[in-house]
Amino acid sequence: MSIIAAYNEAWETGNVEALAEIIHDDFVFNPHVGGITLGKADLLGFAGGEGTPTSENNRILFENAEVGVAHSIVHFANDSDSEAVLSFLRFKDGKIVSMETGATPLSDNYKLVGSE
């Protein structure tokens, strides 16, 4: 199974233990929201908490041993609008060591989470 497919499956099922095995200890996540940076513990806490985003139409656009590119439609539980999200991932030791996302809002009246 690809690293991205394993990540998607663990995320969708809420399997934090499986995510912990897929995410490198040096993991850095730079999401498209708010100019923040998250680490492994942050991501695992988010995945195991209330209001975890859900996704559909998950597609792996490219993946090799070093990098991956994925796209999905993400739905947020905090009343934010859904987004089309493109993710760029780097791999180290067969695990995800970094992830960056970019997103396109899917509604005309979109408001960035935390911008109010």
C-alpha positions as CSV (number, residue, x, y, z in Angstrom):
1,M,0.0,0.0,0.0
2,S,1.3,3.5,-0.8
3,I,2.2,5.8,2.1
4,I,-0.6,8.3,1.1
5,A,-3.2,5.5,0.8
6,A,-2.2,4.2,4.3
7,Y,-2.4,7.8,5.7
8,N,-5.9,8.3,4.1
9,E,-7.2,5.0,5.5
10,A,-5.9,5.7,9.0
11,W,-7.3,9.3,8.9
12,E,-10.7,8.1,7.6
13,T,-11.0,5.4,10.3
14,G,-9.7,7.5,13.1
15,N,-6.8,5.1,13.7
16,V,-4.4,7.3,15.6
17,E,-2.0,4.4,16.3
18,A,-1.7,3.7,12.6
19,L,-1.2,7.4,11.9
20,A,1.6,7.5,14.5
21,E,3.4,4.8,12.5
22,I,3.0,6.6,9.2
23,I,4.1,10.1,10.5
24,H,7.8,10.6,11.0
25,D,8.9,11.9,14.5
26,D,10.4,15.0,12.7
27,F,7.1,15.7,10.9
28,V,6.2,19.3,10.1
29,F,2.8,20.3,8.7
30,N,2.4,23.7,7.1
31,P,-1.3,24.1,6.4
32,H,-2.9,26.7,4.1
33,V,-4.7,28.3,7.1
34,G,-3.3,30.9,9.4
35,G,0.5,30.7,8.8
36,I,1.0,28.1,11.5
37,T,3.2,25.1,11.7
38,L,2.2,21.8,13.4
39,G,4.2,18.8,14.5
40,K,3.5,15.1,14.8
41,A,1.8,15.4,18.3
42,D,-0.4,18.3,17.0
43,L,-1.6,16.2,14.0
44,L,-2.2,13.1,16.1
45,G,-4.2,15.2,18.6
46,F,-6.3,16.7,15.9
47,A,-6.9,13.3,14.3
48,G,-8.1,11.8,17.5
49,G,-10.2,14.8,18.7
50,E,-13.7,16.1,18.2
51,G,-14.5,17.7,14.9
52,T,-11.9,15.9,12.7
53,P,-12.3,17.0,9.1
54,T,-13.6,14.4,6.6
55,S,-12.7,14.0,3.0
56,E,-14.0,12.6,-0.2
57,N,-12.7,12.0,-3.7
58,N,-9.2,11.3,-2.4
59,R,-6.8,11.0,-5.3
60,I,-3.1,10.3,-5.3
61,L,-1.8,12.4,-8.2
62,F,1.9,11.3,-7.8
63,E,3.9,9.3,-5.4
64,N,7.4,7.8,-5.3
65,A,9.8,7.0,-2.5
66,E,10.6,10.7,-1.9
67,V,7.5,12.8,-2.4
68,G,3.7,12.6,-3.0
69,V,1.0,14.8,-4.3
70,A,-2.7,14.3,-3.3
71,H,-6.0,16.0,-3.8
72,S,-9.3,15.7,-2.0
73,I,-12.5,17.6,-1.1
74,V,-12.3,18.3,2.7
75,H,-15.4,19.0,4.9
76,F,-14.8,20.7,8.2
77,A,-16.9,20.2,11.3
78,N,-16.6,23.8,12.6
79,D,-19.1,25.2,10.1
80,S,-16.4,26.3,7.7
81,D,-17.0,25.8,4.0
82,S,-15.6,22.8,2.2
83,E,-12.4,23.1,0.3
84,A,-10.6,21.4,-2.6
85,V,-7.2,20.7,-1.0
86,L,-3.9,19.9,-2.7
87,S,-1.3,18.3,-0.5
88,F,2.5,18.0,-1.1
89,L,4.2,15.4,1.1
90,R,7.9,14.5,1.6
91,F,8.9,11.1,2.8
92,K,11.8,10.0,5.0
93,D,12.4,6.4,6.1
94,G,9.1,5.4,4.5
95,K,7.1,7.9,6.6
96,I,5.6,11.3,6.0
97,V,8.1,13.9,7.3
98,S,6.5,17.0,5.9
99,M,3.2,18.1,4.4
100,E,2.0,21.4,2.9
101,T,-1.5,22.2,1.7
102,G,-3.1,24.7,-0.6
103,A,-6.8,25.0,-0.9
104,T,-9.6,26.4,-3.1
105,P,-12.9,27.4,-1.3
106,L,-16.0,25.7,-2.7
107,S,-18.5,28.5,-2.0
108,D,-18.8,32.1,-3.0
109,N,-19.2,33.4,0.6
110,Y,-16.2,31.5,2.0
111,K,-14.6,32.8,5.2
112,L,-11.1,31.6,6.2
113,V,-11.3,29.8,9.6
114,G,-9.9,32.2,12.3
115,S,-10.2,35.3,10.1
116,E,-13.0,36.9,12.1
